[in-house]
Amino acid sequence: MRALVVHEYGSPPRVEEWPEPTRGEGQAIVEMGAAALNPVDIAIAGGGFYAYRPDVPFVAGREGMGRVVEGTTLAAGTRVQTVKAVGSMGERFVAEESDLWMLPDGDDDVEAAALGIAGLAGWVAVKERGRAAAGDRVLVLGGSGVVGLVAVQAAKLLGASRVVAAGRDGARLERAAELGADATVELQGDLEAAFAAAFPDGGPDLVIDPLWGEPAVAAMKAGEPGLRLVNLGQSAGAEATLTSALVRGKRIEIIGHTVFALTLHELATSHTELLGHVRSGALTVDIDAVALADAPAAWDRERAGAHTKLVVTP
């Protein structure tokens, strides 16, 4: 079969012939329908992902969907998705059946894949981890990226009174405004002052933070007492310097979030919700589908910071 193969940590992967996968007890072989390309794939291929370090060479891809070819308990033809595949960017891949949730027929394969890690990161951060409520004022850091744009729309769907998207790319922040952000902030200069100005009636109650570092600290300083900050990444830096007085004085809740810690039920339930909102037209994800043969070029785009959801198809 054809697959996108990493031969050395840190080296660009290439598409080549690769042996067919084999499965063990409790596993399934899945015919790839679509596989989203995510920052975690870049991190794994660089050898720097904390939770998963496969031996080289290996087939890239942690997230994928498709139909079961052969399984222990799952029948052939069952439509499934996972965020813990082994080599999802091959024409066929293996996954633990306990990591697969079933998808109904009818929804588009590419949309289903696009709403996996990236969609769930934004949606669950707002709804479940952030406990967004009607009337909340919400600041979405990284609001020009795929996860941030999902979070902007999630906050509006859940009744936020004001949603502000903050990011480095001014052109992409215009997209956030099109998708419902009430205001946007470019991440430059005095961030605390900029965030405060974007919330003239009081600071944010909830911050969605895939950045950490200086932007997260500025957001906490601008926030209301009882602020909830959901951290799901470190694009602006792995460390942040904040005082105990800030956290205590404002009674700030710093809440961690990773899709990989969700239970299978949580993954399936939230993914179903997302697909429903896409189906109804209430939520949009900008997607660029590419064939497996063109995956190396898509990989370069993801590494450089793609602003659309890249999805690989057979």
FENKA-V533011 format. One record per pair of residues at least 12 apart in sequence whose ideal C-beta (glycine too) atoms are under 7 Angstrom apart, sorted by sequence separation. I is the first residue (numbers start at 0). J is the second residue. D is the distance in Angstrom with one decimal. If there is no record, write none. Layout:
BEGIN
i=I j=J d=D
i=I j=J d=D
END
This chain:
BEGIN
i=66 j=78 d=5.5
i=67 j=79 d=6.1
i=83 j=95 d=7.0
i=139 j=151 d=5.2
i=206 j=218 d=4.6
i=297 j=309 d=4.8
i=1 j=14 d=5.9
i=4 j=17 d=6.0
i=81 j=94 d=4.6
i=151 j=164 d=5.3
i=172 j=185 d=6.8
i=184 j=197 d=5.2
i=215 j=228 d=6.6
i=297 j=311 d=6.6
i=1 j=16 d=6.4
i=2 j=17 d=3.9
i=44 j=59 d=5.9
i=64 j=79 d=6.6
i=83 j=98 d=4.3
i=139 j=154 d=7.0
i=182 j=197 d=4.8
i=203 j=218 d=6.8
i=215 j=230 d=6.9
i=64 j=80 d=3.8
i=164 j=180 d=4.1
i=169 j=185 d=5.6
i=206 j=222 d=6.4
i=0 j=17 d=6.0
i=81 j=98 d=4.8
i=137 j=154 d=4.2
i=147 j=164 d=6.4
i=162 j=179 d=6.4
i=163 j=180 d=6.5
i=294 j=311 d=5.1
i=43 j=61 d=6.6
i=63 j=81 d=6.4
i=81 j=99 d=5.0
i=162 j=180 d=5.2
i=163 j=181 d=6.5
i=167 j=185 d=6.9
i=203 j=221 d=6.9
i=0 j=19 d=5.7
i=40 j=59 d=5.6
i=62 j=81 d=6.9
i=147 j=166 d=6.6
i=162 j=181 d=5.5
i=163 j=182 d=4.8
i=164 j=183 d=5.0
i=165 j=184 d=4.2
i=167 j=186 d=5.0
i=202 j=221 d=4.8
i=203 j=222 d=5.1
i=204 j=223 d=5.4
i=211 j=230 d=6.0
i=40 j=60 d=6.2
i=62 j=82 d=4.8
i=79 j=99 d=4.2
i=80 j=100 d=5.9
i=161 j=181 d=5.0
i=163 j=183 d=6.9
i=166 j=186 d=6.2
i=202 j=222 d=4.7
i=203 j=223 d=6.7
i=206 j=226 d=6.6
i=208 j=228 d=5.6
i=287 j=307 d=4.6
i=289 j=309 d=6.5
i=291 j=311 d=5.7
i=40 j=61 d=6.1
i=61 j=82 d=6.5
i=63 j=84 d=4.6
i=79 j=100 d=6.7
i=143 j=164 d=6.9
i=163 j=184 d=6.2
i=165 j=186 d=5.8
i=202 j=223 d=4.7
i=208 j=229 d=6.3
i=211 j=232 d=6.9
i=214 j=235 d=5.3
i=286 j=307 d=6.3
i=291 j=312 d=6.9
i=39 j=61 d=5.9
i=61 j=83 d=6.5
i=62 j=84 d=6.4
i=79 j=101 d=5.7
i=80 j=102 d=5.5
i=137 j=159 d=4.6
i=142 j=164 d=2.7
i=144 j=166 d=6.9
i=201 j=223 d=5.8
i=204 j=226 d=6.4
i=205 j=227 d=5.1
i=206 j=228 d=4.4
i=207 j=229 d=5.5
i=208 j=230 d=4.8
i=209 j=231 d=5.1
i=210 j=232 d=6.6
i=211 j=233 d=4.3
i=213 j=235 d=6.3
i=219 j=241 d=6.4
i=285 j=307 d=4.4
i=286 j=308 d=4.8
i=287 j=309 d=5.5
i=288 j=310 d=4.9
i=289 j=311 d=5.9
i=290 j=312 d=5.9
i=291 j=313 d=5.8
i=61 j=84 d=5.9
i=68 j=91 d=6.4
i=73 j=96 d=5.6
i=78 j=101 d=6.6
i=79 j=102 d=6.4
i=131 j=154 d=5.8
i=136 j=159 d=6.9
i=139 j=162 d=6.7
i=142 j=165 d=5.4
i=143 j=166 d=3.1
i=190 j=213 d=6.7
i=194 j=217 d=6.1
i=203 j=226 d=6.7
i=204 j=227 d=6.9
i=208 j=231 d=6.9
i=209 j=232 d=3.5
i=212 j=235 d=3.5
i=216 j=239 d=5.3
i=226 j=249 d=5.9
i=228 j=251 d=6.5
i=230 j=253 d=6.4
i=285 j=308 d=6.5
i=60 j=84 d=6.1
i=63 j=87 d=2.9
i=72 j=96 d=5.9
i=77 j=101 d=6.1
i=78 j=102 d=4.5
i=134 j=158 d=6.7
i=135 j=159 d=4.9
i=136 j=160 d=6.1
i=142 j=166 d=4.8
i=143 j=167 d=6.8
i=151 j=175 d=5.3
i=155 j=179 d=4.2
i=190 j=214 d=5.9
i=194 j=218 d=5.8
i=210 j=234 d=4.9
i=211 j=235 d=5.9
i=212 j=236 d=3.1
i=215 j=239 d=5.3
i=216 j=240 d=6.8
i=228 j=252 d=7.0
i=284 j=308 d=5.5
i=286 j=310 d=5.8
i=288 j=312 d=5.4
i=37 j=62 d=6.3
i=62 j=87 d=5.9
i=71 j=96 d=6.0
i=121 j=146 d=4.5
i=125 j=150 d=5.2
i=133 j=158 d=3.3
i=135 j=160 d=6.7
i=136 j=161 d=4.7
i=137 j=162 d=4.9
i=138 j=163 d=5.1
i=139 j=164 d=5.0
i=140 j=165 d=5.2
i=141 j=166 d=5.9
i=143 j=168 d=4.4
i=209 j=234 d=5.9
i=210 j=235 d=3.9
i=211 j=236 d=5.9
i=216 j=241 d=5.1
i=220 j=245 d=6.6
i=224 j=249 d=5.0
i=225 j=250 d=5.2
i=226 j=251 d=4.9
i=227 j=252 d=4.6
i=228 j=253 d=5.3
i=229 j=254 d=4.8
i=230 j=255 d=5.8
i=231 j=256 d=4.4
i=34 j=60 d=5.0
i=60 j=86 d=5.7
i=61 j=87 d=6.4
i=70 j=96 d=6.0
i=73 j=99 d=6.9
i=78 j=104 d=6.3
i=120 j=146 d=4.7
i=121 j=147 d=6.8
i=124 j=150 d=6.1
i=131 j=157 d=4.4
i=132 j=158 d=6.9
i=134 j=160 d=4.9
i=139 j=165 d=6.8
i=148 j=174 d=6.6
i=152 j=178 d=5.4
i=191 j=217 d=4.3
i=195 j=221 d=4.7
i=211 j=237 d=7.0
i=219 j=245 d=6.1
i=224 j=250 d=5.7
i=228 j=254 d=6.8
i=230 j=256 d=6.8
i=231 j=257 d=6.7
i=35 j=62 d=5.2
i=60 j=87 d=3.3
i=122 j=149 d=5.9
i=126 j=153 d=6.2
i=138 j=165 d=6.5
i=148 j=175 d=6.0
i=151 j=178 d=5.8
i=152 j=179 d=5.8
i=190 j=217 d=3.6
i=194 j=221 d=3.8
i=212 j=239 d=5.4
i=222 j=249 d=6.5
i=227 j=254 d=6.2
i=229 j=256 d=5.3
i=34 j=62 d=6.3
i=58 j=86 d=3.0
i=60 j=88 d=3.4
i=117 j=145 d=4.7
i=121 j=149 d=3.0
i=125 j=153 d=4.0
i=131 j=159 d=6.4
i=143 j=171 d=3.5
i=151 j=179 d=5.8
i=186 j=214 d=5.9
i=211 j=239 d=5.4
i=34 j=63 d=4.0
i=57 j=86 d=6.5
i=59 j=88 d=4.8
i=63 j=92 d=5.8
i=117 j=146 d=5.3
i=121 j=150 d=4.0
i=125 j=154 d=5.4
i=143 j=172 d=5.1
i=151 j=180 d=5.1
i=191 j=220 d=4.7
i=58 j=88 d=6.1
i=142 j=172 d=6.6
i=148 j=178 d=5.9
i=191 j=221 d=5.2
i=33 j=64 d=5.8
i=58 j=89 d=4.6
i=80 j=111 d=6.1
i=118 j=149 d=5.5
i=122 j=153 d=5.1
i=126 j=157 d=6.1
i=12 j=44 d=6.4
i=31 j=63 d=5.7
i=32 j=64 d=5.2
i=60 j=92 d=6.9
i=117 j=149 d=6.8
i=121 j=153 d=6.0
i=125 j=157 d=6.6
i=143 j=175 d=6.3
i=219 j=251 d=5.7
i=32 j=65 d=3.8
i=82 j=115 d=5.7
i=142 j=175 d=4.9
i=29 j=63 d=6.8
i=31 j=65 d=4.7
i=32 j=66 d=6.7
i=82 j=116 d=5.4
i=163 j=197 d=4.5
i=30 j=65 d=4.8
i=80 j=115 d=6.3
i=163 j=198 d=6.6
i=8 j=44 d=6.9
i=9 j=45 d=5.2
i=29 j=65 d=4.6
i=30 j=66 d=5.2
i=8 j=45 d=6.0
i=9 j=46 d=6.7
i=29 j=66 d=6.8
i=161 j=198 d=6.6
i=8 j=46 d=3.5
i=29 j=67 d=5.8
i=30 j=68 d=5.3
i=64 j=102 d=6.6
i=142 j=180 d=6.6
i=5 j=44 d=4.7
i=29 j=68 d=6.6
i=27 j=67 d=5.0
i=28 j=68 d=4.5
i=17 j=58 d=6.1
i=28 j=69 d=4.9
i=27 j=69 d=6.8
i=27 j=70 d=3.5
i=27 j=71 d=7.0
i=64 j=108 d=6.3
i=26 j=71 d=6.7
i=25 j=71 d=5.3
i=27 j=73 d=5.2
i=8 j=55 d=6.3
i=12 j=59 d=5.2
i=22 j=69 d=6.7
i=24 j=71 d=5.8
i=64 j=111 d=5.3
i=7 j=55 d=5.9
i=64 j=112 d=5.1
i=6 j=55 d=6.1
i=63 j=112 d=7.0
i=165 j=214 d=7.0
i=5 j=55 d=6.2
i=6 j=56 d=4.6
i=29 j=79 d=6.2
i=5 j=56 d=6.2
i=4 j=56 d=5.5
i=5 j=57 d=5.7
i=34 j=87 d=4.2
i=62 j=115 d=4.8
i=4 j=58 d=5.8
i=5 j=59 d=5.4
i=34 j=88 d=5.2
i=62 j=116 d=5.1
i=3 j=58 d=6.5
i=2 j=58 d=4.4
i=3 j=59 d=4.7
i=31 j=87 d=6.6
i=138 j=194 d=6.3
i=3 j=60 d=6.9
i=150 j=207 d=4.5
i=31 j=89 d=6.8
i=31 j=90 d=5.6
i=31 j=91 d=6.5
i=30 j=91 d=5.6
i=31 j=92 d=6.3
i=29 j=91 d=6.6
i=136 j=198 d=5.7
i=147 j=209 d=6.7
i=28 j=91 d=5.7
i=29 j=92 d=5.6
i=146 j=209 d=5.7
i=28 j=93 d=5.8
i=29 j=94 d=6.1
i=136 j=201 d=6.4
i=138 j=203 d=4.0
i=20 j=86 d=6.9
i=137 j=203 d=6.1
i=140 j=206 d=6.6
i=26 j=93 d=5.5
i=27 j=94 d=6.0
i=136 j=203 d=4.9
i=140 j=207 d=6.6
i=26 j=94 d=6.7
i=136 j=204 d=5.1
i=137 j=205 d=4.7
i=138 j=206 d=4.7
i=139 j=207 d=4.7
i=140 j=208 d=4.8
i=141 j=209 d=4.2
i=26 j=95 d=5.7
i=27 j=96 d=5.2
i=135 j=204 d=4.7
i=140 j=209 d=6.5
i=141 j=210 d=5.3
i=25 j=95 d=6.2
i=26 j=96 d=6.4
i=135 j=205 d=5.3
i=137 j=207 d=7.0
i=140 j=210 d=4.7
i=20 j=91 d=5.6
i=22 j=93 d=5.2
i=25 j=96 d=5.6
i=17 j=89 d=6.0
i=19 j=91 d=6.5
i=20 j=92 d=6.1
i=25 j=97 d=6.9
i=27 j=99 d=6.4
i=20 j=93 d=4.6
i=131 j=205 d=5.9
i=140 j=214 d=5.2
i=33 j=108 d=4.4
i=140 j=215 d=6.9
i=32 j=108 d=4.0
i=33 j=109 d=4.9
i=129 j=205 d=4.9
i=35 j=112 d=4.6
i=39 j=116 d=6.8
i=33 j=111 d=7.0
i=34 j=112 d=6.1
i=35 j=113 d=5.6
i=129 j=207 d=6.5
i=140 j=218 d=6.4
i=33 j=112 d=3.7
i=37 j=116 d=4.9
i=35 j=115 d=5.4
i=37 j=117 d=6.4
i=138 j=218 d=5.6
i=35 j=116 d=6.4
i=35 j=117 d=6.6
i=125 j=207 d=6.1
i=124 j=207 d=5.2
i=2 j=86 d=6.5
i=3 j=88 d=4.1
i=2 j=88 d=6.3
i=2 j=89 d=3.4
i=2 j=90 d=6.8
i=0 j=89 d=5.8
i=1 j=90 d=5.5
i=0 j=90 d=4.2
i=0 j=91 d=5.7
i=141 j=234 d=6.3
i=130 j=227 d=6.7
i=129 j=227 d=5.7
i=129 j=229 d=4.7
i=128 j=229 d=4.8
i=124 j=229 d=4.6
i=178 j=283 d=6.3
i=124 j=231 d=5.4
i=120 j=231 d=5.6
i=156 j=276 d=6.6
i=156 j=281 d=6.1
i=128 j=254 d=5.2
i=156 j=282 d=6.9
i=128 j=256 d=4.5
i=152 j=282 d=4.9
i=124 j=256 d=5.0
i=123 j=256 d=6.7
i=149 j=284 d=6.7
i=171 j=306 d=5.1
i=120 j=258 d=5.4
i=123 j=261 d=6.8
i=168 j=306 d=6.7
i=119 j=258 d=4.8
i=145 j=284 d=6.9
i=116 j=258 d=5.3
i=123 j=269 d=5.4
i=119 j=266 d=6.7
i=122 j=269 d=5.8
i=119 j=269 d=5.5
i=119 j=270 d=6.4
i=122 j=273 d=5.5
i=118 j=273 d=5.0
i=114 j=270 d=6.2
i=114 j=273 d=4.6
i=114 j=274 d=6.3
i=144 j=306 d=6.6
i=100 j=263 d=5.7
i=111 j=274 d=6.6
i=114 j=277 d=6.8
i=143 j=306 d=6.6
i=145 j=308 d=4.9
i=98 j=263 d=6.9
i=97 j=263 d=6.8
i=100 j=266 d=5.7
i=118 j=284 d=6.5
i=100 j=267 d=3.7
i=110 j=277 d=5.8
i=106 j=274 d=5.1
i=100 j=270 d=6.9
i=114 j=284 d=6.5
i=113 j=284 d=5.1
i=106 j=278 d=6.8
i=113 j=286 d=4.8
i=82 j=258 d=5.8
i=110 j=286 d=6.9
i=82 j=259 d=6.6
i=109 j=286 d=6.0
i=109 j=288 d=4.9
i=82 j=266 d=6.8
i=80 j=270 d=6.9
i=117 j=308 d=5.7
i=113 j=308 d=4.3
i=113 j=310 d=5.3
i=112 j=310 d=5.0
i=109 j=310 d=5.0
i=109 j=312 d=6.6
i=88 j=294 d=6.2
i=50 j=259 d=6.5
i=88 j=311 d=5.6
i=90 j=313 d=5.7
i=41 j=301 d=6.1
i=36 j=297 d=5.8
i=41 j=302 d=5.3
i=36 j=298 d=6.8
i=36 j=301 d=4.9
i=35 j=308 d=6.4
i=36 j=309 d=4.3
i=36 j=310 d=7.0
i=35 j=310 d=5.1
i=36 j=311 d=6.0
i=34 j=310 d=7.0
i=14 j=291 d=6.2
i=33 j=310 d=5.2
i=34 j=311 d=4.8
i=14 j=292 d=5.9
i=33 j=311 d=6.9
i=33 j=312 d=5.2
i=14 j=294 d=6.0
i=14 j=295 d=6.5
i=13 j=295 d=5.9
i=31 j=313 d=5.6
i=12 j=295 d=6.3
i=11 j=295 d=6.2
i=12 j=298 d=6.1
i=11 j=298 d=6.7
i=3 j=291 d=6.8
i=1 j=291 d=5.9
i=3 j=294 d=4.7
END
